[in-house]
Amino acid sequence: MLAIYALPAVIFFGMTIAAVRVSNRNLLLPIESGAWILPGLVYTFVPVVFWKLEISAPPKGLLNLVDPVLVALLCWFVFVGRVTLGIRRPDINRGAAYATIALNMAIALGVLLFMPPLPQ
């Protein structure tokens, strides 16, 4: 699942991070260079924790391979919104960056738990 998340995330986040760096704006915090992978890790390893704790997770099938791409897309939308907010209001850039990281984790967990299984 991590590889299915990582490919679109590298494309989306990589393009955005490169565009921000080329624009010579000092918007991105150093932690954001690697924070794009965290939602994928949450989406991948929460089911492992459920399995270890013997908790039943929502049923997912092979047709749910679109879920990691959805996580990447939604997290990228949040990231683009944060960059836009950082351009318009640089005084809240640091707080917005950390809030974005937390929101992206919540999005990954929400898609994992609340996205219904696709029909087989």
N, CA, C and O atoms as CSV, one atom per row, in Angstrom:
chain,resi,resn,atom,element,x,y,z
A,1,MET,N,N,0.817,-1.200,0.000
A,1,MET,CA,C,0.000,0.000,0.000
A,1,MET,C,C,0.859,1.261,0.000
A,1,MET,O,O,0.489,2.272,-0.597
A,2,LEU,N,N,1.994,1.197,0.665
A,2,LEU,CA,C,2.853,2.375,0.728
A,2,LEU,C,C,3.358,2.757,-0.662
A,2,LEU,O,O,3.454,3.940,-0.987
A,3,ALA,N,N,3.678,1.761,-1.476
A,3,ALA,CA,C,4.161,2.055,-2.829
A,3,ALA,C,C,3.051,2.657,-3.688
A,3,ALA,O,O,3.315,3.515,-4.531
A,4,ILE,N,N,1.828,2.218,-3.484
A,4,ILE,CA,C,0.711,2.756,-4.254
A,4,ILE,C,C,0.448,4.204,-3.847
A,4,ILE,O,O,0.028,5.015,-4.673
A,5,TYR,N,N,0.693,4.531,-2.575
A,5,TYR,CA,C,0.565,5.916,-2.113
A,5,TYR,C,C,1.748,6.762,-2.586
A,5,TYR,O,O,1.572,7.912,-2.988
A,6,ALA,N,N,2.942,6.193,-2.537
A,6,ALA,CA,C,4.159,6.978,-2.759
A,6,ALA,C,C,4.277,7.510,-4.184
A,6,ALA,O,O,4.757,8.627,-4.376
A,7,LEU,N,N,3.863,6.762,-5.162
A,7,LEU,CA,C,4.016,7.214,-6.546
A,7,LEU,C,C,3.233,8.500,-6.827
A,7,LEU,O,O,3.833,9.474,-7.281
A,8,PRO,N,N,1.916,8.544,-6.577
A,8,PRO,CA,C,1.233,9.822,-6.823
A,8,PRO,C,C,1.673,10.918,-5.849
A,8,PRO,O,O,1.692,12.093,-6.213
A,9,ALA,N,N,2.024,10.547,-4.620
A,9,ALA,CA,C,2.460,11.555,-3.651
A,9,ALA,C,C,3.766,12.209,-4.085
A,9,ALA,O,O,3.931,13.420,-3.939
A,10,VAL,N,N,4.685,11.426,-4.612
A,10,VAL,CA,C,5.946,11.992,-5.103
A,10,VAL,C,C,5.667,12.962,-6.246
A,10,VAL,O,O,6.279,14.028,-6.324
A,11,ILE,N,N,4.763,12.601,-7.113
A,11,ILE,CA,C,4.441,13.476,-8.243
A,11,ILE,C,C,3.773,14.762,-7.747
A,11,ILE,O,O,4.217,15.860,-8.085
A,12,PHE,N,N,2.716,14.634,-6.955
A,12,PHE,CA,C,1.979,15.814,-6.487
A,12,PHE,C,C,2.847,16.709,-5.598
A,12,PHE,O,O,3.039,17.891,-5.884
A,13,PHE,N,N,3.362,16.125,-4.522
A,13,PHE,CA,C,4.123,16.918,-3.569
A,13,PHE,C,C,5.445,17.389,-4.165
A,13,PHE,O,O,5.886,18.506,-3.893
A,14,GLY,N,N,6.075,16.550,-4.971
A,14,GLY,CA,C,7.347,16.924,-5.575
A,14,GLY,C,C,7.207,18.128,-6.490
A,14,GLY,O,O,8.034,19.039,-6.452
A,15,MET,N,N,6.170,18.136,-7.306
A,15,MET,CA,C,5.943,19.288,-8.184
A,15,MET,C,C,5.689,20.557,-7.377
A,15,MET,O,O,6.213,21.622,-7.705
A,16,THR,N,N,4.894,20.443,-6.334
A,16,THR,CA,C,4.556,21.615,-5.531
A,16,THR,C,C,5.770,22.123,-4.764
A,16,THR,O,O,6.023,23.328,-4.732
A,17,ILE,N,N,6.520,21.217,-4.147
A,17,ILE,CA,C,7.715,21.624,-3.402
A,17,ILE,C,C,8.739,22.255,-4.344
A,17,ILE,O,O,9.374,23.248,-3.992
A,18,ALA,N,N,8.900,21.690,-5.527
A,18,ALA,CA,C,9.840,22.263,-6.503
A,18,ALA,C,C,9.380,23.652,-6.947
A,18,ALA,O,O,10.203,24.557,-7.084
A,19,ALA,N,N,8.096,23.829,-7.171
A,19,ALA,CA,C,7.588,25.137,-7.589
A,19,ALA,C,C,7.794,26.187,-6.500
A,19,ALA,O,O,8.124,27.335,-6.798
A,20,VAL,N,N,7.601,25.801,-5.244
A,20,VAL,CA,C,7.800,26.744,-4.145
A,20,VAL,C,C,9.282,27.100,-4.014
A,20,VAL,O,O,9.624,28.258,-3.777
A,21,ARG,N,N,10.144,26.121,-4.164
A,21,ARG,CA,C,11.579,26.410,-4.062
A,21,ARG,C,C,12.090,27.245,-5.221
A,21,ARG,O,O,12.957,28.098,-5.030
A,22,VAL,N,N,11.570,27.015,-6.419
A,22,VAL,CA,C,11.986,27.802,-7.581
A,22,VAL,C,C,11.519,29.247,-7.437
A,22,VAL,O,O,12.189,30.164,-7.912
A,23,SER,N,N,10.390,29.454,-6.794
A,23,SER,CA,C,9.860,30.809,-6.629
A,23,SER,C,C,10.646,31.624,-5.603
A,23,SER,O,O,10.356,32.802,-5.395
A,24,ASN,N,N,11.633,31.010,-4.964
A,24,ASN,CA,C,12.482,31.674,-3.964
A,24,ASN,C,C,11.699,32.228,-2.777
A,24,ASN,O,O,12.096,33.226,-2.176
A,25,ARG,N,N,10.622,31.597,-2.454
A,25,ARG,CA,C,9.871,31.964,-1.250
A,25,ARG,C,C,10.289,31.016,-0.146
A,25,ARG,O,O,10.458,29.818,-0.371
A,26,ASN,N,N,10.448,31.543,1.010
A,26,ASN,CA,C,10.888,30.750,2.151
A,26,ASN,C,C,9.663,30.272,2.930
A,26,ASN,O,O,9.478,30.636,4.091
A,27,LEU,N,N,8.833,29.459,2.287
A,27,LEU,CA,C,7.575,29.026,2.886
A,27,LEU,C,C,7.672,27.683,3.592
A,27,LEU,O,O,7.035,27.486,4.627
A,28,LEU,N,N,8.446,26.769,3.062
A,28,LEU,CA,C,8.454,25.397,3.562
A,28,LEU,C,C,9.401,25.241,4.727
A,28,LEU,O,O,10.531,25.730,4.707
A,29,LEU,N,N,8.922,24.552,5.739
A,29,LEU,CA,C,9.770,24.210,6.872
A,29,LEU,C,C,10.595,22.978,6.508
A,29,LEU,O,O,10.191,22.203,5.640
A,30,PRO,N,N,11.736,22.787,7.153
A,30,PRO,CA,C,12.548,21.602,6.824
A,30,PRO,C,C,11.813,20.275,7.039
A,30,PRO,O,O,12.068,19.308,6.321
A,31,ILE,N,N,10.918,20.221,8.001
A,31,ILE,CA,C,10.189,18.976,8.268
A,31,ILE,C,C,9.250,18.620,7.120
A,31,ILE,O,O,8.915,17.450,6.935
A,32,GLU,N,N,8.825,19.613,6.352
A,32,GLU,CA,C,7.878,19.348,5.279
A,32,GLU,C,C,8.511,18.649,4.079
A,32,GLU,O,O,7.797,18.140,3.215
A,33,SER,N,N,9.817,18.618,4.018
A,33,SER,CA,C,10.469,17.894,2.921
A,33,SER,C,C,10.203,16.402,3.001
A,33,SER,O,O,10.180,15.720,1.976
A,34,GLY,N,N,10.003,15.890,4.202
A,34,GLY,CA,C,9.728,14.467,4.368
A,34,GLY,C,C,8.363,14.157,4.932
A,34,GLY,O,O,7.989,12.989,5.029
A,35,ALA,N,N,7.602,15.184,5.310
A,35,ALA,CA,C,6.297,14.949,5.937
A,35,ALA,C,C,5.252,14.423,4.965
A,35,ALA,O,O,4.216,13.918,5.398
A,36,TRP,N,N,5.495,14.526,3.681
A,36,TRP,CA,C,4.516,14.050,2.702
A,36,TRP,C,C,4.359,12.528,2.764
A,36,TRP,O,O,3.326,12.008,2.343
A,37,ILE,N,N,5.342,11.814,3.273
A,37,ILE,CA,C,5.267,10.352,3.341
A,37,ILE,C,C,4.473,9.872,4.567
A,37,ILE,O,O,4.025,8.725,4.591
A,38,LEU,N,N,4.294,10.712,5.563
A,38,LEU,CA,C,3.636,10.300,6.806
A,38,LEU,C,C,2.196,9.796,6.615
A,38,LEU,O,O,1.844,8.789,7.229
A,39,PRO,N,N,1.348,10.433,5.805
A,39,PRO,CA,C,0.004,9.861,5.606
A,39,PRO,C,C,0.039,8.461,5.005
A,39,PRO,O,O,-0.790,7.617,5.347
A,40,GLY,N,N,0.982,8.212,4.122
A,40,GLY,CA,C,1.122,6.865,3.565
A,40,GLY,C,C,1.533,5.849,4.608
A,40,GLY,O,O,1.069,4.709,4.593
A,41,LEU,N,N,2.403,6.262,5.515
A,41,LEU,CA,C,2.799,5.362,6.606
A,41,LEU,C,C,1.622,5.078,7.529
A,41,LEU,O,O,1.437,3.945,7.975
A,42,VAL,N,N,0.825,6.106,7.818
A,42,VAL,CA,C,-0.362,5.903,8.654
A,42,VAL,C,C,-1.322,4.945,7.957
A,42,VAL,O,O,-1.830,4.013,8.581
A,43,TYR,N,N,-1.573,5.165,6.675
A,43,TYR,CA,C,-2.505,4.316,5.934
A,43,TYR,C,C,-2.003,2.881,5.842
A,43,TYR,O,O,-2.805,1.949,5.806
A,44,THR,N,N,-0.702,2.694,5.803
A,44,THR,CA,C,-0.132,1.359,5.662
A,44,THR,C,C,-0.055,0.613,6.982
A,44,THR,O,O,-0.366,-0.577,7.039
A,45,PHE,N,N,0.356,1.295,8.047
A,45,PHE,CA,C,0.673,0.580,9.279
A,45,PHE,C,C,-0.432,0.557,10.326
A,45,PHE,O,O,-0.325,-0.201,11.291
A,46,VAL,N,N,-1.478,1.347,10.182
A,46,VAL,CA,C,-2.604,1.247,11.119
A,46,VAL,C,C,-3.295,-0.109,11.015
A,46,VAL,O,O,-3.649,-0.669,12.053
A,47,PRO,N,N,-3.512,-0.676,9.807
A,47,PRO,CA,C,-4.073,-2.027,9.769
A,47,PRO,C,C,-3.188,-3.075,10.441
A,47,PRO,O,O,-3.698,-4.058,10.980
A,48,VAL,N,N,-1.888,-2.880,10.417
A,48,VAL,CA,C,-0.981,-3.804,11.109
A,48,VAL,C,C,-1.196,-3.710,12.615
A,48,VAL,O,O,-1.196,-4.726,13.311
A,49,VAL,N,N,-1.378,-2.494,13.114
A,49,VAL,CA,C,-1.660,-2.319,14.545
A,49,VAL,C,C,-3.000,-2.951,14.894
A,49,VAL,O,O,-3.124,-3.603,15.931
A,50,PHE,N,N,-4.006,-2.767,14.043
A,50,PHE,CA,C,-5.303,-3.421,14.272
A,50,PHE,C,C,-5.146,-4.929,14.334
A,50,PHE,O,O,-5.733,-5.585,15.194
A,51,TRP,N,N,-4.362,-5.472,13.432
A,51,TRP,CA,C,-4.167,-6.919,13.389
A,51,TRP,C,C,-3.455,-7.398,14.645
A,51,TRP,O,O,-3.820,-8.434,15.200
A,52,LYS,N,N,-2.441,-6.661,15.106
A,52,LYS,CA,C,-1.707,-7.057,16.326
A,52,LYS,C,C,-2.594,-6.984,17.561
A,52,LYS,O,O,-2.488,-7.822,18.456
A,53,LEU,N,N,-3.468,-5.982,17.610
A,53,LEU,CA,C,-4.360,-5.827,18.763
A,53,LEU,C,C,-5.637,-6.641,18.629
A,53,LEU,O,O,-6.496,-6.603,19.510
A,54,GLU,N,N,-5.765,-7.378,17.529
A,54,GLU,CA,C,-6.923,-8.216,17.235
A,54,GLU,C,C,-8.223,-7.419,17.223
A,54,GLU,O,O,-9.248,-7.857,17.746
A,55,ILE,N,N,-8.155,-6.243,16.615
A,55,ILE,CA,C,-9.324,-5.391,16.428
A,55,ILE,C,C,-9.759,-5.547,14.980
A,55,ILE,O,O,-8.927,-5.603,14.075
A,56,SER,N,N,-11.047,-5.615,14.770
A,56,SER,CA,C,-11.518,-5.775,13.395
A,56,SER,C,C,-11.551,-4.413,12.705
A,56,SER,O,O,-12.129,-3.454,13.217
A,57,ALA,N,N,-10.942,-4.352,11.573
A,57,ALA,CA,C,-10.921,-3.139,10.761
A,57,ALA,C,C,-11.985,-3.263,9.682
A,57,ALA,O,O,-12.473,-4.363,9.422
A,58,PRO,N,N,-12.351,-2.160,9.054
A,58,PRO,CA,C,-13.319,-2.257,7.959
A,58,PRO,C,C,-12.785,-3.166,6.855
A,58,PRO,O,O,-11.587,-3.154,6.570
A,59,PRO,N,N,-13.654,-3.947,6.235
A,59,PRO,CA,C,-13.184,-4.856,5.185
A,59,PRO,C,C,-12.719,-4.071,3.965
A,59,PRO,O,O,-13.371,-3.122,3.529
A,60,LYS,N,N,-11.601,-4.480,3.436
A,60,LYS,CA,C,-11.051,-3.867,2.219
A,60,LYS,C,C,-10.670,-4.994,1.278
A,60,LYS,O,O,-10.207,-6.048,1.715
A,61,GLY,N,N,-10.859,-4.776,0.016
A,61,GLY,CA,C,-10.491,-5.765,-0.978
A,61,GLY,C,C,-9.441,-5.212,-1.919
A,61,GLY,O,O,-8.947,-4.100,-1.739
A,62,LEU,N,N,-9.109,-6.000,-2.919
A,62,LEU,CA,C,-8.107,-5.554,-3.886
A,62,LEU,C,C,-8.602,-4.397,-4.736
A,62,LEU,O,O,-7.798,-3.646,-5.289
A,63,LEU,N,N,-9.901,-4.246,-4.845
A,63,LEU,CA,C,-10.425,-3.119,-5.614
A,63,LEU,C,C,-10.241,-1.795,-4.893
A,63,LEU,O,O,-10.414,-0.739,-5.502
A,64,ASN,N,N,-9.897,-1.823,-3.620
A,64,ASN,CA,C,-9.663,-0.611,-2.864
A,64,ASN,C,C,-8.245,-0.072,-3.062
A,64,ASN,O,O,-7.739,0.666,-2.217
A,65,LEU,N,N,-7.618,-0.432,-4.151
A,65,LEU,CA,C,-6.298,0.103,-4.442
A,65,LEU,C,C,-6.358,1.580,-4.815
A,65,LEU,O,O,-5.319,2.229,-4.935
A,66,VAL,N,N,-7.544,2.112,-4.998
A,66,VAL,CA,C,-7.695,3.527,-5.292
A,66,VAL,C,C,-7.609,4.363,-4.007
A,66,VAL,O,O,-7.385,5.571,-4.086
A,67,ASP,N,N,-7.777,3.766,-2.855
A,67,ASP,CA,C,-7.743,4.483,-1.585
A,67,ASP,C,C,-6.411,5.199,-1.339
A,67,ASP,O,O,-6.435,6.374,-0.973
A,68,PRO,N,N,-5.257,4.561,-1.519
A,68,PRO,CA,C,-4.004,5.298,-1.298
A,68,PRO,C,C,-3.830,6.480,-2.246
A,68,PRO,O,O,-3.247,7.496,-1.866
A,69,VAL,N,N,-4.322,6.360,-3.460
A,69,VAL,CA,C,-4.247,7.481,-4.402
A,69,VAL,C,C,-5.164,8.608,-3.932
A,69,VAL,O,O,-4.823,9.784,-4.056
A,70,LEU,N,N,-6.319,8.248,-3.397
A,70,LEU,CA,C,-7.231,9.237,-2.839
A,70,LEU,C,C,-6.593,9.952,-1.655
A,70,LEU,O,O,-6.726,11.169,-1.523
A,71,VAL,N,N,-5.902,9.209,-0.792
A,71,VAL,CA,C,-5.195,9.810,0.337
A,71,VAL,C,C,-4.152,10.805,-0.171
A,71,VAL,O,O,-4.053,11.919,0.342
A,72,ALA,N,N,-3.383,10.405,-1.169
A,72,ALA,CA,C,-2.355,11.298,-1.715
A,72,ALA,C,C,-2.978,12.559,-2.295
A,72,ALA,O,O,-2.465,13.657,-2.079
A,73,LEU,N,N,-4.068,12.417,-3.021
A,73,LEU,CA,C,-4.714,13.560,-3.643
A,73,LEU,C,C,-5.299,14.513,-2.605
A,73,LEU,O,O,-5.106,15.725,-2.702
A,74,LEU,N,N,-6.005,13.982,-1.623
A,74,LEU,CA,C,-6.596,14.833,-0.586
A,74,LEU,C,C,-5.521,15.545,0.231
A,74,LEU,O,O,-5.656,16.728,0.541
A,75,CYS,N,N,-4.459,14.826,0.580
A,75,CYS,CA,C,-3.367,15.442,1.341
A,75,CYS,C,C,-2.657,16.504,0.520
A,75,CYS,O,O,-2.203,17.510,1.066
A,76,TRP,N,N,-2.557,16.290,-0.781
A,76,TRP,CA,C,-1.943,17.297,-1.637
A,76,TRP,C,C,-2.805,18.553,-1.713
A,76,TRP,O,O,-2.277,19.665,-1.713
A,77,PHE,N,N,-4.141,18.385,-1.778
A,77,PHE,CA,C,-5.033,19.549,-1.769
A,77,PHE,C,C,-4.836,20.372,-0.500
A,77,PHE,O,O,-4.796,21.601,-0.551
A,78,VAL,N,N,-4.714,19.696,0.631
A,78,VAL,CA,C,-4.481,20.393,1.896
A,78,VAL,C,C,-3.127,21.108,1.860
A,78,VAL,O,O,-3.015,22.240,2.328
A,79,PHE,N,N,-2.108,20.459,1.311
A,79,PHE,CA,C,-0.783,21.054,1.228
A,79,PHE,C,C,-0.779,22.286,0.326
A,79,PHE,O,O,-0.159,23.295,0.661
A,80,VAL,N,N,-1.460,22.215,-0.805
A,80,VAL,CA,C,-1.545,23.365,-1.709
A,80,VAL,C,C,-2.286,24.512,-1.020
A,80,VAL,O,O,-1.915,25.675,-1.175
A,81,GLY,N,N,-3.313,24.189,-0.275
A,81,GLY,CA,C,-4.014,25.224,0.492
A,81,GLY,C,C,-3.120,25.863,1.529
A,81,GLY,O,O,-3.197,27.071,1.757
A,82,ARG,N,N,-2.273,25.070,2.161
A,82,ARG,CA,C,-1.350,25.612,3.154
A,82,ARG,C,C,-0.308,26.505,2.503
A,82,ARG,O,O,0.031,27.555,3.050
A,83,VAL,N,N,0.198,26.113,1.361
A,83,VAL,CA,C,1.174,26.944,0.656
A,83,VAL,C,C,0.532,28.264,0.240
A,83,VAL,O,O,1.144,29.324,0.366
A,84,THR,N,N,-0.691,28.197,-0.251
A,84,THR,CA,C,-1.405,29.418,-0.630
A,84,THR,C,C,-1.627,30.313,0.581
A,84,THR,O,O,-1.457,31.529,0.497
A,85,LEU,N,N,-2.005,29.720,1.700
A,85,LEU,CA,C,-2.186,30.489,2.930
A,85,LEU,C,C,-0.856,31.084,3.393
A,85,LEU,O,O,-0.820,32.210,3.889
A,86,GLY,N,N,0.230,30.338,3.235
A,86,GLY,CA,C,1.553,30.850,3.611
A,86,GLY,C,C,1.994,32.016,2.750
A,86,GLY,O,O,2.697,32.907,3.228
A,87,ILE,N,N,1.594,32.025,1.490
A,87,ILE,CA,C,1.923,33.146,0.599
A,87,ILE,C,C,1.123,34.383,1.010
A,87,ILE,O,O,1.659,35.491,1.057
A,88,ARG,N,N,-0.139,34.187,1.301
A,88,ARG,CA,C,-0.999,35.328,1.621
A,88,ARG,C,C,-0.800,35.844,3.038
A,88,ARG,O,O,-0.894,37.047,3.281
A,89,ARG,N,N,-0.523,34.936,3.977
A,89,ARG,CA,C,-0.354,35.343,5.383
A,89,ARG,C,C,0.904,34.695,5.955
A,89,ARG,O,O,0.813,33.678,6.642
A,90,PRO,N,N,2.073,35.266,5.682
A,90,PRO,CA,C,3.324,34.650,6.139
A,90,PRO,C,C,3.474,34.608,7.661
A,90,PRO,O,O,4.297,33.848,8.171
A,91,ASP,N,N,2.705,35.398,8.388
A,91,ASP,CA,C,2.824,35.414,9.845
A,91,ASP,C,C,2.314,34.130,10.495
A,91,ASP,O,O,2.725,33.811,11.611
A,92,ILE,N,N,1.436,33.389,9.832
A,92,ILE,CA,C,0.925,32.145,10.417
A,92,ILE,C,C,1.473,30.910,9.710
A,92,ILE,O,O,0.913,29.821,9.839
A,93,ASN,N,N,2.550,31.070,8.973
A,93,ASN,CA,C,3.088,29.982,8.157
A,93,ASN,C,C,3.509,28.775,8.995
A,93,ASN,O,O,3.177,27.644,8.641
A,94,ARG,N,N,4.227,28.985,10.090
A,94,ARG,CA,C,4.726,27.865,10.901
A,94,ARG,C,C,3.569,27.083,11.517
A,94,ARG,O,O,3.558,25.854,11.446
A,95,GLY,N,N,2.623,27.747,12.103
A,95,GLY,CA,C,1.472,27.056,12.686
A,95,GLY,C,C,0.650,26.318,11.658
A,95,GLY,O,O,0.166,25.213,11.905
A,96,ALA,N,N,0.497,26.934,10.503
A,96,ALA,CA,C,-0.261,26.288,9.421
A,96,ALA,C,C,0.458,25.046,8.916
A,96,ALA,O,O,-0.186,24.069,8.534
A,97,ALA,N,N,1.786,25.077,8.910
A,97,ALA,CA,C,2.545,23.908,8.448
A,97,ALA,C,C,2.332,22.714,9.374
A,97,ALA,O,O,2.093,21.600,8.907
A,98,TYR,N,N,2.417,22.940,10.672
A,98,TYR,CA,C,2.219,21.834,11.611
A,98,TYR,C,C,0.773,21.364,11.624
A,98,TYR,O,O,0.515,20.170,11.773
A,99,ALA,N,N,-0.165,22.276,11.472
A,99,ALA,CA,C,-1.572,21.879,11.408
A,99,ALA,C,C,-1.847,21.055,10.155
A,99,ALA,O,O,-2.658,20.129,10.183
A,100,THR,N,N,-1.178,21.387,9.062
A,100,THR,CA,C,-1.342,20.631,7.822
A,100,THR,C,C,-0.847,19.201,7.981
A,100,THR,O,O,-1.479,18.264,7.494
A,101,ILE,N,N,0.273,19.035,8.655
A,101,ILE,CA,C,0.807,17.682,8.880
A,101,ILE,C,C,-0.189,16.863,9.697
A,101,ILE,O,O,-0.451,15.705,9.374
A,102,ALA,N,N,-0.739,17.451,10.740
A,102,ALA,CA,C,-1.714,16.737,11.570
A,102,ALA,C,C,-2.993,16.437,10.791
A,102,ALA,O,O,-3.560,15.353,10.927
A,103,LEU,N,N,-3.447,17.381,9.981
A,103,LEU,CA,C,-4.650,17.172,9.184
A,103,LEU,C,C,-4.438,16.074,8.148
A,103,LEU,O,O,-5.350,15.293,7.879
A,104,ASN,N,N,-3.252,16.007,7.570
A,104,ASN,CA,C,-2.966,14.946,6.604
A,104,ASN,C,C,-3.000,13.565,7.258
A,104,ASN,O,O,-3.452,12.600,6.642
A,105,MET,N,N,-2.528,13.465,8.493
A,105,MET,CA,C,-2.618,12.190,9.212
A,105,MET,C,C,-4.073,11.816,9.461
A,105,MET,O,O,-4.458,10.655,9.327
A,106,ALA,N,N,-4.877,12.811,9.825
A,106,ALA,CA,C,-6.299,12.552,10.062
A,106,ALA,C,C,-7.006,12.135,8.768
A,106,ALA,O,O,-7.897,11.286,8.798
A,107,ILE,N,N,-6.620,12.717,7.653
A,107,ILE,CA,C,-7.207,12.336,6.362
A,107,ILE,C,C,-6.878,10.879,6.051
A,107,ILE,O,O,-7.754,10.122,5.632
A,108,ALA,N,N,-5.631,10.485,6.253
A,108,ALA,CA,C,-5.240,9.098,5.981
A,108,ALA,C,C,-6.026,8.128,6.861
A,108,ALA,O,O,-6.498,7.096,6.385
A,109,LEU,N,N,-6.163,8.457,8.129
A,109,LEU,CA,C,-6.913,7.594,9.040
A,109,LEU,C,C,-8.397,7.587,8.679
A,109,LEU,O,O,-9.050,6.546,8.757
A,110,GLY,N,N,-8.926,8.735,8.289
A,110,GLY,CA,C,-10.332,8.813,7.907
A,110,GLY,C,C,-10.643,7.995,6.665
A,110,GLY,O,O,-11.659,7.303,6.612
A,111,VAL,N,N,-9.774,8.071,5.669
A,111,VAL,CA,C,-9.991,7.267,4.453
A,111,VAL,C,C,-9.892,5.788,4.783
A,111,VAL,O,O,-10.661,4.981,4.259
A,112,LEU,N,N,-8.965,5.430,5.635
A,112,LEU,CA,C,-8.802,4.025,6.006
A,112,LEU,C,C,-10.030,3.492,6.728
A,112,LEU,O,O,-10.490,2.388,6.438
A,113,LEU,N,N,-10.557,4.257,7.653
A,113,LEU,CA,C,-11.643,3.758,8.488
A,113,LEU,C,C,-13.032,3.979,7.899
A,113,LEU,O,O,-13.932,3.172,8.134
A,114,PHE,N,N,-13.224,5.051,7.142
A,114,PHE,CA,C,-14.577,5.406,6.736
A,114,PHE,C,C,-14.871,5.265,5.245
A,114,PHE,O,O,-16.021,5.411,4.833
A,115,MET,N,N,-13.878,4.990,4.450
A,115,MET,CA,C,-14.116,4.767,3.012
A,115,MET,C,C,-14.742,3.381,2.852
A,115,MET,O,O,-14.140,2.383,3.250
A,116,PRO,N,N,-15.929,3.309,2.282
A,116,PRO,CA,C,-16.563,1.996,2.166
A,116,PRO,C,C,-15.821,1.103,1.177
A,116,PRO,O,O,-15.186,1.595,0.244
A,117,PRO,N,N,-15.901,-0.205,1.384
A,117,PRO,CA,C,-15.250,-1.104,0.431
A,117,PRO,C,C,-15.949,-1.032,-0.923
A,117,PRO,O,O,-17.171,-0.898,-1.002
A,118,LEU,N,N,-15.167,-1.122,-1.963
A,118,LEU,CA,C,-15.734,-1.126,-3.303
A,118,LEU,C,C,-16.363,-2.474,-3.601
A,118,LEU,O,O,-15.898,-3.491,-3.085
A,119,PRO,N,N,-17.404,-2.511,-4.417
A,119,PRO,CA,C,-18.036,-3.804,-4.729
A,119,PRO,C,C,-17.070,-4.717,-5.488
A,119,PRO,O,O,-16.354,-4.283,-6.390
A,120,GLN,N,N,-17.072,-5.974,-5.100
A,120,GLN,CA,C,-16.145,-6.953,-5.683
A,120,GLN,C,C,-16.662,-7.478,-6.994
A,120,GLN,O,O,-16.012,-8.310,-7.626
